């Protein structure tokens, strides 16, 4: 029986059908925004959902995550979007699981980098199976700032808090990366207006998709408008996806009120 396709697969128009990495500062409203996805269920690897009315499964170990994923894969449920909150803790649980299985205390205790390879292979195996299911998959991470040296000097970059190896796995498989951020503007009265993702007192949470020193910010579909567009839950996306800025272009960083140079 032939396995090669005879027709092209159409693009998925809804954000809830995609695999998305959401990251941003703690308590900025990532979970609240994701909770508004169609048929959302949280695989909660850390506390922090007490203020939200959501469907959630407490995940305290990698075994818990495997059991939840197996039940999701059976399809006997009404859920349409799976949210792992946070993917950072999921990776830690994966690490603990492999260490217990091989009866070692640290990845390096297995010779020739074998421990790291086993952990990353297991992490990637489970995420890949989840991503291939007919549901949306949201992976939530926090954000941190790092300094990078470039030929034009040192610059601050905002990246997910995932360990580097896990971050590479996640970035390689997602359709889109969204950075939840603060957006500072000046009102008609000259006063500063600060908007944040998930603020219950504002209608438009701020999400960003684009490369400007948010290392993991992109839309593989390149379909988001350049300036802003609608997202589930009334969100807005300040985007730079249709055409990336040229190397050396100076862009404003609204959160810090200073300029950074793209490299």
Order of alpha helices (4+ residues) and beta strands (2+ residues): beta-alpha-beta-beta-alpha-beta-alpha-alpha-beta-beta-alpha-beta-beta-beta-beta-beta-beta-beta-beta-beta
